[in-house]
Each structure stands twice: as structure tokens, then as C-alpha cells.
Amino acid sequence: GLGFNIVGGTDQQYISNDSSIYVSRIKKDGAAYLDGRLQEGDKILSINGRDLKDLRHKDAVELFRNAGYDVSLKIQRRLQPQNGPVGHRDDGESGGLPLAAFLVPGLALAAAAVWMLLRYRQRI
């Protein structure tokens, strides 16, 4: 196999009002994993030049099963995470607050402390 699972289709919409086909899981050590370009959450627009628009899920699966050895995918990278069955990948992002949320107030406090120290020294 190609080493990944798909979701979506006209009969099994993964995202409301969107019948596109999406990568739901990349299998460890599979072809897609070893290639490294495909990511979970990617929308697959076509396979070997065949448009996947308006296909039922099982018809899309059949296209992937019969794709052959050399497979060409046209994909659209998902820009923002969305809710759904896409698995969690550890890509180094903490998923918490951005670093700037801590740095900006911290720098402001440090600047205020330096200013107060300098004013205190002038009084002595």
C-alpha cells in the first residue's frame, strides 16, 4: 500500500459541506512516511492526474489501491488545525501559548526594573 489512510468523500464528509479526500493517518515506515512529503490533514486533490472531486469514499479508496508503483499526488496543505479524527503528531509544537506571550511581558517588566534601578541610583 501507499502507507496512509484517507477520510472524506461525497458519502462520508470529513468536514461539513466539503466532500474532499483528506489524509487521516500516515503509517510508520510506510511509503508515504518514508517519502516524508505527505502530512496528516493534507487534502488530496488528484492521484495520477485523476481529480478526486465528487467521489464516494469507496471509489477514492479504489483509485488509491489501483494507483500502481509510481504515484503522483496533487495535495493542498492544511493551514490551520481543525477538529476531527486526524491523529496527533509530535512535530515539536507544544500546542500551548506562543513564546511571545511570555517574552513581551517579561521584557516589559525587565525594562521597568532597570528604569527603577537607574532612578534609585540617581537619588543616592
Solvent accessible surface area in square Angstrom, and as a share of the most:
residue,aa,sasa,rsa
1,G,121,1.16
2,L,38,0.19
3,G,11,0.10
4,F,26,0.11
5,N,54,0.28
6,I,22,0.11
7,V,34,0.19
8,G,1,0.01
9,G,0,0.00
10,T,58,0.34
11,D,81,0.42
12,Q,100,0.44
13,Q,91,0.40
14,Y,33,0.13
15,I,44,0.22
16,S,95,0.61
17,N,147,0.76
18,D,32,0.16
19,S,24,0.15
20,S,25,0.16
21,I,0,0.00
22,Y,10,0.04
23,V,0,0.00
24,S,13,0.08
25,R,121,0.44
26,I,24,0.12
27,K,81,0.34
28,K,153,0.65
29,D,108,0.56
30,G,16,0.16
31,A,57,0.45
32,A,10,0.08
33,Y,93,0.35
34,L,127,0.63
35,D,77,0.40
36,G,53,0.51
37,R,178,0.65
38,L,22,0.11
39,Q,63,0.28
40,E,26,0.12
41,G,0,0.00
42,D,2,0.01
43,K,40,0.17
44,I,2,0.01
45,L,58,0.29
46,S,15,0.10
47,I,4,0.02
48,N,73,0.37
49,G,75,0.72
50,R,120,0.44
51,D,82,0.43
52,L,4,0.02
53,K,146,0.62
54,D,97,0.51
55,L,22,0.11
56,R,113,0.41
57,H,34,0.15
58,K,127,0.54
59,D,47,0.24
60,A,0,0.00
61,V,32,0.18
62,E,88,0.39
63,L,44,0.22
64,F,20,0.08
65,R,179,0.65
66,N,107,0.55
67,A,15,0.11
68,G,55,0.53
69,Y,211,0.80
70,D,122,0.63
71,V,46,0.26
72,S,71,0.46
73,L,55,0.27
74,K,126,0.54
75,I,53,0.27
76,Q,94,0.42
77,R,95,0.35
78,R,55,0.20
79,L,166,0.83
80,Q,132,0.59
81,P,127,0.80
82,Q,90,0.40
83,N,149,0.76
84,G,48,0.46
85,P,92,0.58
86,V,32,0.19
87,G,39,0.37
88,H,166,0.74
89,R,97,0.36
90,D,130,0.67
91,D,81,0.42
92,G,72,0.70
93,E,132,0.59
94,S,107,0.69
95,G,80,0.76
96,G,56,0.54
97,L,121,0.60
98,P,91,0.57
99,L,126,0.63
100,A,59,0.46
101,A,45,0.35
102,F,129,0.54
103,L,91,0.45
104,V,98,0.56
105,P,71,0.44
106,G,37,0.35
107,L,119,0.59
108,A,63,0.48
109,L,132,0.66
110,A,52,0.40
111,A,64,0.49
112,A,47,0.37
113,A,58,0.45
114,V,85,0.49
115,W,149,0.52
116,M,122,0.54
117,L,97,0.48
118,L,99,0.49
119,R,108,0.39
120,Y,136,0.52
121,R,165,0.60
122,Q,149,0.66
123,R,185,0.68
124,I,152,0.77
